[in-house]
Amino acid sequence: TESTTSFLSKEKGTESTTSFLSKEKGTESTTPLLDKERGDKAQLYRGEVINVDTNWELIEKQYKENLPPQTNPENLAYIIYTSGSTGKPKGVQIMHKSLVNCLESMQHKPGLLESDVLLSVTTLSFDIAALELYLPLITGARLVIVNREISADAIELMRSIEENQVTIMQATPATWRLLLAARWEGNQQLKVLCGGEALDINIAEELLKRSKEVWNLYGPTEATIWCAVAECRDVKFNVSQNFPTTVPIGKPINNTQFYVLDDYLEPVPVGVPGQLYIGGEGLAKSYLNKPELTAEKFINNPLFQINSEKKTSPPSSRPIKEKGVQEDDSKLYKTGDLVRYLPDGNLEYLGRIDYQAKLRGFRIELGEIEAVLMEHPDVKQAVVTLSKNQDDERLVAYIVSSSKVSQTDLRQFLQDKLPAYMIPSNYMMLEEFPLTLNRKIDRKALPSPENNRPELENYVMPSSEVEREIAQIWQQVLQVEKIGIHDNFFDLGGHSLSMVKVHSLLREKFASNIPLVEMFRHPTISACVNYFSHANDENAQKDDFREEQVSAGKERLKQRLNRRKN
C-alpha cells in the first residue's frame, strides 16, 4: 500500500507542540510518528495540516467506528529523527516488519516473561522507548512508566525500582552511572539492559555485582532500536587485551546480518578492524525526503552476485542472490562504526570512523559544535573532542583565537545556538594546534584538560564553614583545585551526572533532603548556602506551626472531656 504523510499540530497553553501522523493513502488509518525535541519538523512536510484546537468541526464529521487493519509489513510503524553531520535532523522511516522483528527477537533474548515488571525511563523521542512500550504489551508483562523528574533523580529512581518490584530495566550507561554515583545497592532480581553508547567495563562489573543479569545492547536508529546483544558474564575475559575498556557488543539478533568490511568493501579477517555494515529485516526504509543521503548510507550488498544458475566464474564463496529476490533485501546500512571480530564470534566496538560521538545517550556530531564555535568573531580555529577520565565523560573545546576570549563568553555564545548536552564542559586556549606529517590537526596530540580553575570573573574565596565544605565536595567531583562561591557549577566543567554526585554527597554531609532540581536552580556555592538557610527557616516555621496545631488540638480535647464530666 502506498503511503503519504500528514501531521497533527496541537497547542498547549502558550507553548506550541507538534505531533505527527503517518496516513496510509486512500484510508483513514494513522500511525504515530515519534518526534525529536530539536527542529521544526512541520516544515519538512507537504500536505494536510490538522489543528486539533481549531478543526474540531471537520474532525467530528469523520467516520467514528474502529477501522479494520489495513497495514502490511512494509507500511511505516514510525518515523524518528536523528541528528546528522550538518546539524539538520533526518527522519528515519521504520517499517512494521522491522519493529516486529526486533521485538520478537528481544522477547527471546535477553528475554521477557509475562511475570516480569519493566520500568520505562526513556523519553519518547528516543527510539529505544518503542521497546519499552511495545515489548511488555506483546508479552503480557507489566509496564511501569516514570516521568522525567523520577528518571533524572537517582534517589527517586531507586525508590521506584524497589516499590514496583521491577525485574527488568533498559537505560543508557549514563543512567546506570547516575544510580551507581548515588550508591545504589542493587537489586538481585533485576535484569539490566544497557545500550545507547559503549558500555565501560568498570560500569559493567559494578552492575554485575548489583543485579541478576547485565546485557549490553547495540544498534543504530537506522537498524531499528537494537540489532546486537551480549550478556556480560566475566566481562574481563571477554574483552581483548588491546581494547580493555568496553564490553563487546555481541552477535546480531534474529534475521540480521553483520559484515565487517574494509575501504574497498572487502571482508576483513578476524581481529582486523573494519567498518560495520548491517543487513536484514531491521533496516529502515529510507530517510524521509532525502534520496541522496539514503543512497549514500543504504548501499547495495557488495557480497551478493546476481546469477540465475547459482554459479560463478571463477568459483566464488560469496552468497548468491536468488532469482526474484527484491532489491531491498540486498541492502546494507553503512554504520560508520569501527569494529572487529573476536575469536569467539562476538563483535568488539572500537569507536567512530568519523568524529561522531555519544555522550550520556545523545548522538553528537563534534563537527557541528566546531562549526558553531567558528561563528564566534574571535575564534580562528576550533576542535572539540570527547574526553574520558575514569567513569567521567565530557566535551572539551580547544580554541585558537585572534584575541582573548573568556570561557563564559564562549558558553553563552553556544547556549543561544545549541542544546545543553552539546555545550563543552572545558575550554582550552592554544596558540596553535598540533599537526600530523600530512599537515592535518593531530587530535591525539591535543593536551589533556587541566584541573585548574577556568578563567572566570570575580573569584571570592569560601569563608564560612558551610561554604568550605560545599567547595571541598565540588573540588572532589569536578577535580578543580580552586573554586569561588560565585563560580557557576557548569562553567567549572560540571554536567548533569556530576551534579548527581554532588547532590548525593551533600545529602550525606548535611543530612538534608534537598531535591535534585534545586541543585540545578542554585548552581553556585553562594546560592546553595542561601537555599539551605531559607529551607531551614521554612522547616522551623513548619515545625512551630505543627506544635501550635498539636497544642490547640490537645486543649480542644481537654475542654470536650471536661464538658462530658459536667
N, C-alpha and C positions, 0 to 999 in steps of 0.2 A: 504494500500500500504506500503510495507516495504521500509524504507528509509535508506540511507547511508549519511555520512557527508564528505564533502571536504571543502577546504578553498582556499581563494583567497588572494595572497600576492601582495602588491603594494609598490613601493618605491617613496618617495618624497624628492628630494634633497639628502642630506646625511643622512636623518633620515628615518629609515625603519618602516613602519606601517603595520599592518596585519588586514585584514577584512575577515570574514568567510561567507561561503555559505552552506546551508543545501540542499543537492541534493537528489531528490527522485530517488530511484533505478529504472533503466530502462527508465528514461525520462531525459529531459534536463532542467526541471523546477527547479528553485532555490528559496530559501527563505533567507532573510538577517539574519545574526547571530550577535547580539549585543556583542561587546567585551568590557572588562574592561580595565582600564589603567594599572593594575598590572599583571605581569606574562607573560610568553611566551606561548600563547595558542596553537601555531602551533605544539608544541612538544606533545600535548595531542592527536593528530590525526594521523591516519594511512590512507593513501590513496593518491589520485592525488593532486599535488600542481600546481596551475596555476599562473604564474607570468605575470602580465599584461604589464610589461616593456619588457619582452623578448620572450613571447609566442604569439605574435600577428599573426604570420603566421598560427599557429594552431587555434587561435580564429576565424580568417577570413574564415576558411573552414567550420565553423559550420552553421547550419540552421539559417536563418536570419528573418524568419517570426515569428509573435507572436504565441505563443503556446496556445492551448486550456487549460482551467483549468483542472488540474489533481490531485488536492489536495482533501483530505477529512477531516472531523473534527478531526481525530486522528493524522494527519500529524503535524509536528512541525511548529510553527509560528516563533519562535526564540529560541536561547539558550543564556542565560546571566549568567555571572559569579558573584558569591558572595563569600566573604572570609569565610573560615572555621576555626575551633579551632586549626588546625595545621598550619595555615598561608598560606596554599596552596589553590588557588581558586578552586571552584567546579562549574561545568556547570549545570545550572537548565534548563531542557528542557520543554518549554511551548508549548502546542498544540493549534491549531486554535480554537477549541471549548472553551478552557479556556479563551483565549483572547477575543473572541466574547461575551462570557457570561459576562465578566467584563465590556466591552464597552457598551453593551446594557443595563445593569443594571445601570451603571453610567449615561447613557444618560437620564434615567428616574429619578434617584435620586443620587446625588444632582440636576441633570438636565442640559441639554444643548439644546438651540434652534438655529434655522437657523439664527436668528438675532444676535446671540452672537458673541463676539470677544474674542478669547482665546489667552493669551500671554504665549508662551512657553519659560521657563527659565531653563529647566533641561538639563543637559548633556546627550547625547545619551547612555552613558554607565550606566545610572540609569534606572531601568525598568519602572519607572513612566513616562518616556518620551514617551513610547508607547501610553499611554492615551492621551498625549498632541498632538501627531501626528495623531492618527487614529480617535479619537472621533469627532473632527471637520469635518473630511472627510466623515464619515458615516452620519453626521447630516446636512452638508451643511453650517456650521458656518465658520467664518473667522478665520484663524490661522496666528498669527504673531510670528515669531521665532527671538529671540535676541541672540547675541553672548555672550561669557563668560565675555568679558570686561564690557558689559552693565549689565548682571545679577549679577556681583560681585560688582558693584558700585551703591550704594543706590541712589545717585543723578541722575545718568543716567537711572536707573530703574524706578524711579518716573516719569521722563520725558517721558519715553516710554509708561508707563501706561496712562498718560494724552494725549499724542499726538495720540495714536492709539485708544483712547476711549474704552479701554479694559473693558469687562464686567465679565470676569472670569479668574482667575489665580491660578495655582497649584504650591505650593512650600513647602519646609520643614520649620519647625519652625525657623531654623537658618536664612533663607532668610527673613522671616517676621520680625524677630528681627532686621535684618540689616536695613530694612525700618523704623521700629519704632525708632531705635537708631539715624537715620538721621532726626528724627522729621517729618516723613511723616504725612500729614494732612488727608490723606484718600481719598476715592472715594465712594460716596454713591450709585453708580450703580454697584459696583464691588462685585462679589461673590467670597469669599475667600475659597480655598481648601487647607487644611493644613495636611500634613502627613509625614511619614518617621521616626518619633520618637515621644515620648509622648508630647502632647500639654499642656504646662503650663497654668494654669487657668488665671494668670495675663496677659499673652500674648493674650489669647482668649478674655478677657474683653477689652483690648486695640483695638484689631481688630474689635470687635463688634461695638465699637464707631465710627470706621472709614470706615465701609463698609455696604453693603446691607445685606449680609448673611455670616456666617462663618461655615464651615463644617470640622469636624475632621475625618480623614481617617486613616484606619489601614489595614495593610496586609503585610505578609512576601513574599519574592520573590517566594517562593515555592507554593504560593496560587494565583499567577498571579495578580500583582500590588496591588489592593485593594480588601479586602473581607468584610469590615465593614465600615459603615458611620454613623455619628451622627451630627445633626445640633446643633450648640452651641447657644441655647436660654436660657437666665438666668442661665448661667453655674454654678453659686454659689449654686443654689438649686438642681442641678443635680449631684453634687459631694458628695460622702459620707463624713461623719464627720471625719472618721479615716484617710482618704487619700484625703485631700482637695487641693492638689497641681496640679493635672492633670485633664483633661476633659475625660469623658467616651468615649470609642471607639465605642459605639453604638451597632447596631444589624447587622447580616450578610446580604450581598447583595443577589440578586436572586440566586436560585439553590445552595446555600451554607449552610452548617450546622456547628454549633459550639457545642462542647462538653467540659465541664469543669470537669476534672477527677482528682482523687487522685493518689497516687503512685501505687495503685492496679487496676487502670483503672476503678474505680467505680465513678459514678456521685456524685458530692458534692452538698449539699443544697445551697439555695440562701444565699449569704453573706459570704460563706466559700471559702477561696482561693483554687485554684487548677490550674493545667496546662491546657492551651487551646489546644485542638485538633480540626483540621479543616477538613471537608469533603465536597464533592460536585464537581461540574463541573470545579472549578478553580484550582484543584490540578495539579501540574506538573506531567509530565510523569515519570520522574526519574532524578537522577543525571547522567550526561554523564560519562560512563565508570567507575562508582563507585557503583557496585551492593551491596556491604556490607553497605555502607552509606545509600543507598536507602532503604534497608531492615530495617535499624535502625530508620530512620526518617519517612518513609511511612509504617505504620503498618496496619494490618487488623483491621477493626472496631470491637471492642470487644462487642459492643452493638447489633450486628446482630447475630441472631441464625438461622442457616440453618434448615428449617423444611418444607418439601413439603406439609404438610397438614395444615400449618399455625396454629399449636397448639403447646403448650409447656407443659411439665410435669416436675415439677409442673407448674401451670399457670404463665406466665411472662408478664410484661408490656413492655418489650423491643421490638423494631422493629424487624420484621421478614424479612429475606432476601428472596425475591421472587425467584421462580424457573426460571432458565435461565438468571438471572442477572449476568453480567460479574463480575469477581473477583475484577477488578479495581474500580468498583462502591462502594465497601465496604471499601475502603482505607481511612485512616485518616493521616493527617500530624501532627507530634509532634512538636509544635512551640518552646517549651522552655520558653514561656511567662507565667507569673503568673497573673491570672485574677480572678475575682469573679463576680457573677451576682448581680445586684442591684434589688430592689423590682419591679422596673418598666420594667424589662426585658433587660435593657442595660447592657453591659459588662464594667467593670472598669479594666483598666490596672494597675498592681501593680509593675511590673518590670520583670527582667530576672531571671529565675531559676538558670542559670549558671552565669558566670561572663562576659557575652557578654553585650556590651553597644552600644548605638547610640549617636554620637556626631556630631552636625551640619550636619545631614543627612547621615553620614557614619556609617556602622555597623563595630564595632571594637571588636576583641577578646582581652580582657585585658591580658589573659594568654600569648598571642603571644608577647606582649610588655615585659612582665615579663621574658619570655624565652630569649629574645634578651638581656635584661639588665644583665641576669645571665651569659651571654657570656663574659662580661667585666671582666678582670682578677682581679680587686679589689672589685668586688661586690660579697658578700656572699649570701645575700637574697634580693629579690625584690618583692614588691607588688604594683600594680597600681590600682587606683580607679578613678571613675568619681565623681568629687566634684561639687555640685550645690550650688550656692550662689546667691540668688535673681534671676535675669534674666541671670546670667552668669554660664556657664558650662565649666569645664576644667579637663584635666587629671592630676592626681597627682601621682608621683612615690615616694614610701617610700623605702629607701635603708639601708641595714646593710652591711657595708664594712669592709674589712680587713685592709685597710689603708685609709688615707684621699684622697678623690677624689672630684673634683670640678664639679659643675653643668655644666659648659661649656664643660668639657671633656665628661660627660655623653651625653649631647645633640649632640655633634659632633659624638660620637660613634654610637648613634641611627640614625642620619641623613644618615649614609652610608648604613643602613640596612632596614629602614622603611620609608614609605611615610610621608609627613609633618603632615597630620592630626592625625597620631598615635604618634607623639612626645609629651611627657608630658610637661605641662607648668610649673609645680612646682616640686621640688625635695626636699624631707625632709630626713635628715640623722638621723637614730636612732641607739641606742646601741643594742636594741633587739626589736622584735615585741611582742605586747600583745597577750596572748594566752587564749583560752577558757578552760573550765574544761577538755575538751577532747584533750587538747594539740594541738589544731589547731589554726592557726593565726586568731585572732579576728579582722576582718576588721572594724567592727563597733566601736571598741575601738581605732582605729588609730587617732592620733591628727589631728585637722583641719589645713589646710595650713596657714602658718604665713604670715603676711603682711610686714615683714622685707625684706630689700634688700638681694637677694641671694648673695652667696659668689662669686662675680665676681672680676676681676682684674682691677687695675688702676682706682680707683674712683677719678673723677675730679668733683668738685662742680660747678654747673652753676654759671657763673659770670655776664654775660650781662643780660639786661632786657628781651631780646627775649628768651634767654636760660632758664631763671627762669620761664617765662610764659608758655613755652612749657613743662617744667618739672612739673609745677603745674597741667597741663592737664593730663599728663601721670600719676601722683600720683592719681588724681581723678578717672581715668578709671581703672588703674591697682591695686589700693588700696595698693600701696607700698610707704613707708614713705620716703625713701632715694634713689634718682636717680641721677646718674652722667651723664655727657654729652657724655661719650663714651660707656655707657651701651646699649647693644642691646635690642630693644623693646621686642623681642621674648624670649631672655634669662631672662627677668624680669617676664615672665609668660604671655606675650601678645599672642594673636592669631588673626585670620582674622577679627572676629566680633569686638573685642576690638579695632583693628586698624581702623575700620569703624567709631567707636565712636570718636576716637581721630581725625580722618580726618574731621568729621562734626564740632567738637569744634574748630579745628584750622581754618577752613574756616570762622567760625563765629567770632573768635577772631581777626584774621588778615585781614578779608575781602579779602581773597586770593582765587583764583580758582585753587589751587594746585590739580592736578589729583591724584586720589587714588593710582594709580600704582606707582607714585613717592614716596609715603609714604613707600611702601614696598621696594623700591630701596634705601631709605635713612632711615634705621631703628634706627639710633642714633640721639640724640638731636644735636650733632655737625654736622652731615651730613645734617640734616634737615635745620639747620641755613644756612649752606653753599649753599644749594639748593635755599632757599629763596633769598639769596644775589645775586646769579647768575641770577635767574629768574627775579629779579627786574632790574638788569643791562641790560638784554636782552630786557625786556619790554621798558626800557628807550631808548635803541638804536632803537627799532622798532618805538617808538613814534617820535624820532628825524628824522628817515628816512621818516615817513609819512608826517611830517611837511615840509621837504625838497621837497618831491614829490608834495605836495599841492602848495607850493610857486612856484615851477618850472611850474606847470600847469597854475597857475594864470598869470605868466609872459608870457607864450606862448599865452594864450588867449588875453592878452592885446596887444601883438605885432600883432596878427591876426586882431584885431579890428582897430588898427591904420592903417594897410595896406589897409583895406577896405575904410577908410575915405579918404585916399590919392588917 
